[in-house]
Amino acid sequence: MDETAHTLAGLYRTMVRIRAFEDAAELASQGGVSAYGKSADGSAKVRGPLHLSTGQEAVPAGVCAHLRQDDYLTSTHRGHGHTLAKGADLQGMMSELFGKGSGLNGGKGGSMHIADFSVGMLGANGVVAAGLPIAVGAAHAQKIQKRDGITVCFFGDGAINRGPFLESLNWAQVYGLPVLFVCEDNRWSATTASGPMTAGDGASARAESLSIAATKVDGNDVLAVHTAAAKLVQEVRSGAGPRLLHCITYRVKGHVSVDLAAYRDPAELQAALQTDPIDRARAQYLALPDAKAQTLDALEQAARDEVVRAVEKASAEPWPDVATAYTDVQTTGAGTWF
């Protein structure tokens, strides 16, 4: 297998694991088929709506392929893909979504607040743009401690219209911090198209206005993302200061799993589906000499099998002990808990 084929196969594996996880989580939240977590009464096993990253898999796969375990990462409310790509345990993530005590965060974080410090994943975040200043703080700590690790900060196009975006980029540039900002531009801010509410040329232009080098790439082409990220990660790691990667992708699902996205032009969605990153990666792989579809088929089957096992185990695991409700809670020291 040549180098390109080997790289593509690895990226494909990451993407199909993310897709399988998202599909299973979505079905489990809606009382889906038994293999993905339908209760005997048809009720959902994942409580509450989920922010799915279906269709955006190429961005975390292409970027995180260049990260080490001791590199940091901050995510968004749509963070399952980032967390998996950074190396978090899939079983622990599924159990967390199910609210079980064996989840990565003891069932307390749920979908929007998963964190796994063991792989440098500092946490998803339910507040738009809130991961940006956290990432900058982490990168500043890395610089002060003279570590060679870097921080990667994922955020959406909606975040660039919030104050923390400018504040964070400014701080990172002023202090020359080792942080790579990654804008997942899926062209929707919740239920509103981002374009009409965003002045100028978006994330790239705003970064460049602060003298931060920015690269725009087709975020549904995993090889393009991988190539661009390789260069930027190397520059950040070498001490060149912050960089920004602007990935143009598309949010296939609604804002949340219960959102039918009726506000979206159906033709727009159909056009976007033609650029599915997994389908494109498969086509790129099969165009290589001696490539075999069976290789990718096996990766897909392995991902589905892994997810089915995770759902079955999470379903059978016990709920957290009631006593754990009083752990991980901050106190003022005067008997007041908040």
SULURRA-V543997 format. One record per pair of residues at least 24 apart in sequence whose C-alpha atoms are under 6 Angstrom apart, sorted by sequence separation. I is the first residue (numbers start at 1). GAP is how many residues later the second one is. D is the distance in Angstrom with one decimal. If there is no record, write none. Layout:
# SULURRA-V543997
i->I gap->GAP d->D
i->I gap->GAP d->D
This chain:
# SULURRA-V543997
i->61 gap->24 d->5.7
i->53 gap->25 d->5.9
i->60 gap->25 d->5.9
i->52 gap->26 d->5.8
i->51 gap->27 d->4.9
i->152 gap->27 d->5.7
i->156 gap->27 d->5.4
i->150 gap->28 d->5.1
i->151 gap->28 d->4.7
i->152 gap->28 d->4.8
i->153 gap->28 d->4.9
i->154 gap->28 d->4.8
i->155 gap->28 d->5.2
i->156 gap->28 d->4.8
i->157 gap->28 d->4.8
i->219 gap->28 d->4.3
i->150 gap->29 d->5.8
i->152 gap->29 d->6.0
i->153 gap->29 d->5.8
i->156 gap->29 d->5.6
i->218 gap->29 d->5.8
i->219 gap->29 d->4.6
i->220 gap->29 d->5.5
i->129 gap->30 d->4.8
i->213 gap->30 d->5.4
i->214 gap->30 d->4.6
i->215 gap->30 d->5.0
i->216 gap->30 d->4.5
i->217 gap->30 d->5.1
i->218 gap->30 d->5.2
i->219 gap->30 d->4.7
i->128 gap->31 d->5.7
i->158 gap->31 d->4.8
i->212 gap->31 d->5.7
i->214 gap->31 d->5.8
i->215 gap->31 d->5.9
i->216 gap->31 d->6.0
i->77 gap->35 d->4.9
i->133 gap->35 d->5.3
i->140 gap->37 d->5.9
i->139 gap->38 d->5.9
i->139 gap->39 d->5.6
i->139 gap->40 d->5.9
i->15 gap->42 d->5.2
i->79 gap->45 d->5.7
i->14 gap->47 d->5.9
i->77 gap->47 d->5.8
i->72 gap->48 d->4.4
i->73 gap->48 d->4.9
i->74 gap->48 d->5.4
i->76 gap->48 d->4.9
i->77 gap->48 d->5.1
i->71 gap->49 d->5.7
i->72 gap->49 d->5.9
i->73 gap->49 d->5.9
i->74 gap->49 d->5.6
i->75 gap->49 d->4.5
i->76 gap->49 d->4.9
i->77 gap->49 d->4.8
i->11 gap->50 d->5.8
i->69 gap->50 d->5.0
i->70 gap->50 d->5.7
i->46 gap->51 d->5.9
i->46 gap->52 d->5.0
i->221 gap->56 d->5.9
i->74 gap->57 d->5.6
i->220 gap->57 d->4.6
i->178 gap->58 d->5.2
i->74 gap->61 d->6.0
i->180 gap->62 d->5.7
i->182 gap->62 d->5.8
i->185 gap->62 d->5.8
i->18 gap->63 d->5.4
i->178 gap->63 d->5.4
i->179 gap->63 d->4.9
i->180 gap->63 d->5.0
i->181 gap->63 d->4.6
i->182 gap->63 d->4.8
i->183 gap->63 d->4.9
i->184 gap->63 d->5.3
i->185 gap->63 d->4.9
i->186 gap->63 d->4.7
i->177 gap->64 d->5.1
i->178 gap->64 d->5.6
i->180 gap->64 d->5.7
i->183 gap->64 d->5.9
i->185 gap->64 d->5.7
i->186 gap->64 d->4.1
i->176 gap->65 d->4.3
i->177 gap->65 d->5.7
i->186 gap->65 d->5.2
i->190 gap->65 d->5.2
i->71 gap->78 d->4.9
i->73 gap->78 d->5.5
i->71 gap->79 d->5.1
i->72 gap->79 d->4.5
i->73 gap->79 d->4.8
i->74 gap->79 d->5.0
i->75 gap->79 d->5.2
i->76 gap->79 d->6.0
i->71 gap->80 d->5.8
i->73 gap->80 d->5.8
i->59 gap->160 d->5.8
i->62 gap->160 d->5.6
i->58 gap->162 d->5.6
i->62 gap->163 d->5.1
i->63 gap->163 d->5.9
i->58 gap->164 d->4.6
i->62 gap->164 d->4.0
i->63 gap->166 d->5.4
i->55 gap->197 d->5.6
i->51 gap->205 d->4.6
i->50 gap->206 d->5.3
i->49 gap->207 d->5.8
i->50 gap->207 d->5.1
i->49 gap->208 d->5.4
i->101 gap->218 d->5.6
i->58 gap->219 d->5.9
i->91 gap->219 d->5.1
i->95 gap->219 d->4.8
i->100 gap->219 d->4.9
i->101 gap->219 d->4.1
i->100 gap->220 d->5.8
i->36 gap->275 d->6.0
i->16 gap->284 d->5.9
i->20 gap->284 d->5.7
i->13 gap->286 d->5.8
i->17 gap->286 d->4.9
